[in-house]
Amino acid sequence: MATGLEKIETLGNLFDWRVRQTPENEAYRHFNQETGHWRSHSWEQIGERIRSWSSALAALRLPFGARIAVLLPNGVDAVCMDQASLALGLVPVPMHALDNPASIAYIIKDCDAAMLVVSTRAQWEGIAAIGEAMPLLKLVLVTEDGNFTACHSPLHPQGLVIALPAWLAGGSLLNNAFRPIVSADDLAAIVYTSGTTGKPKGVMLTHGNVLSNIRAMMATVTVSASDVFLSFLPLSHTFERTVGYYLPMAAGSCVAYTRSIAQIPDDLKIIRPTVLVSVPRIYERSHVKLLETLSASSRMTQRLFTLTQTIGWRRFCRRQHLPTVGQPPRWLDALLFSVLRPLVGNKVLAQFGGRLRIAVCGGAPLSQAVAECFLGLGLPLVQGYGMTETSPVVACNTPTDNWPATVGRPLAGVAVRIGENQELQVRGSSVMIGYWKRPEESAKAMTEDGWLHTGDQAAMEGGRIRIIGRIKEIIVTSTGEKVSPADLELSITADPLFEQAFVIGDNRPFIAAFVVLNQAGLAELSRQLQLDANQSAAINSPSLQDAVLRKVQQASMHFPAYAVPRIVRIATEPWTLQNGLMTPTLKLKRNALLAHFHTDIENLYGQRTSAQVMEDAVESIVS
């Protein structure tokens, strides 16, 4: 651990310490759209910029602990607002930059935000148009729309809308002597997570929570000032916030912000990161593309690839002391791999920039096939486990202690146990202090003796944690987002057109829905669309399916963007007790429905083109 880091109590102090330690080192890199070139910022330069933001923020004289809602894409502006807020004892509330306006409006109201930061005026106008009362919101700061006269929004007359240049000009130099005293026990963020309810919950994390997690990670994984991170997961995710933002700050590493999710493949080759923090979907999409390329290659190329992966995986298992199939002599594997890796493995690794020291995967389970492929080819891929409520990392594998069928060993200072119903339970200084304004749910999140319920079933194997499955019926998409199917289905069936609804998406890139339509509603909709009155003909009509999808999306508009279904299939027959798809209490038999619609499910996800699936994954990640 870096000397002095153990004495730091707040995230604001962490940044100040980093500037003093390595003022001239590269801190951040981003692409300048105006010049068409990448631009670098040293720690000292970022420090000066943050002081300017802090001065403008201090001029507002907000009370200690006031909430600052931040709706910005990853980048230097997001860092500046976060650090300026933390230095003044204010509480950042990071939000998904591409979330729907209704969800954003709810969060602004729920956290009692005093200030909102957005990229464009159009974003704010869409939020204000929802009509949600936001009585404590006094200022809306717009960062990318250039200069305009500060004004009051007709839809929110008590709040002032101002452009970034004008706001910064209104600040005065901040005298450090007047900075408030911030302690480790003060809030460092309220991070909203959907959890197991339809409405998002604000997880309260303190400076001490996050710093505890950072110290534990630095004691487990080597990260240094020479490392370069490529950042693309949104800073509203605690995974990226801690591992991709505060951790490199503690280590003095450089963070490069990707131009866009769609440009990640190109940016990987340009930036050539040494550390990559991602969710499974990015690795999965790379794996799919790799297999597509192989399928169009010669039989010899396919055989060489299979041989390289097989030998590489066998060598990996030997190094990690894991069981493997087949045991040719070590010298033979080493000899063959030394020839095959330059021919096959290095070409794949080059797609990730060619110099990754560690590729972190978290947020959702990674398939064994993907893990074996990339680990066999030499990608230093490690999985971890965590949740927003634990700041977030609970356990992780490391390059030298890596069992991909598990999520690794608990971090130092993080205690775990297996409780009732095989539930993994966690205790430690990185565990949240509760949910914002929800004391009852905060109490329910903990056991009577002070352990956090994770909702995941697990087993301990050789000191490592193996996740078995979720206790409750919560969908976890392949990008790590959690969706409560029951709440979503209830909202859909609130529309009289729908008799029944069944949503899916576990370990998939997006949410889809199967619905049973009300017969009268179907007839009326068919008439409006001038379709054949015959039911089967109408159901197969693209225009009807599009209309039904719009209805479903309208019914679920108040959910976060990642929870809104993107494909709908209309069932021809209702689900009943008689056909085995409902329980005696008229609840959906989910496993039975999954089996019943197995072919349809595979088809509806499989029919998407590679580009469409990547787009779905991108939208899920950034929302």
Beta strands, then each sheet from edge to edge (+ up, - down):
strand 1: 26-32
strand 2: 37-42
strand 3: 67-71
strand 4: 91-94
strand 5: 113-118
strand 6: 139-142
strand 7: 151-153
strand 8: 156-163
strand 9: 187-193
strand 10: 201-206
strand 11: 228-231
strand 12: 254-257
strand 13: 275-278
strand 14: 358-361
strand 15: 381-386
strand 16: 393-396
strand 17: 409-410
strand 18: 414-418
strand 19: 423-428
strand 20: 434-435
strand 21: 452-461
strand 22: 464-470
strand 23: 475-476
strand 24: 482-483
strand 25: 498-504
strand 26: 512-517
strand 27: 567-570
sheet 1: 2+ 1- 12- 11- 13- 14- 15- 16+ 17-
sheet 2: 4+ 3+ 5+ 6+ 8+ 7-
sheet 3: 9+ 10- 20+
sheet 4: 18+ 19- 21+ 22-
sheet 5: 23+ 24-
sheet 6: 25+ 26- 27-
end
